[in-house]
């Protein structure tokens, strides 16, 4: 069945498609936090890194497609998000990249492809930059690598519905369900000040990268995506029509085709 939820009405009401029972799940202790993970299927590993304020459930339409393609899908809840905990230090993308590496080590994953969405894309590219030996490629969807890449924030009904679902999920999953507002403040502080990659930093990335953007993205400048694709060696630019920052939920079949096509080229 072809799913279309352009206005995120269904996502707000019900969330993404529910994830099936995982093959394996648990927590990994790393640097003051417990990071929740789950695995599905078998084959070459693909780690899915969700966006800021979200959680692994947001990948409900992507995990089955990856498993059906003969791959192992690995999802995590980022530090302080979903079921994962945090300490009282500020959020940093580099620290989240270390959390991903800790989960990979726990699962004995020598190398994996990374599919990152928004904040998860920053985390993925930072990990690929620091540990190219552990990353086979990055599908970098809907994010910036320096503060100049973002648009001025303008609230919309779609953003409001997404935020509403994030609040409900946080309250249902988190070990600190009453702390959503302070959590938003802390994540927002990270988003406003990080990452800070220069063109020279981007030129040093050594893994295959697809820079991907929905043509109606509410947060990321199109010219920034162009700049990233020019600056990262051999990167490709993929523009997804008729969707915004929330393409994995709005038109999952289209998003999944782009992901699988990229993975097939690695």
Secondary structure, 3 states (H helix, E strand, C coil): CCCCCCCCHHHHHHCCCCCCCCCEEEEEEECCEEEEEEEECCCEEEEEECCCCCCHHHHHHHHHHHHHCCEEEEEECCCCCCCCCCCCCCCCHHHHHHHHHHHHHHCCCCCEEEEEECHHHHHHHHHHHHCHHHEEEEEEECCCCCHHHECCCCCCHHHHHHHHHHHHHHHHHCCCCCCHHHHHHHHHHHHHHCCCCCHHHHHCCCCEEEEEEECCCCCECHHHHHHHHHHCCCCEEEEECCCCCCHHHHCHHHHHHHHHHHHHHC
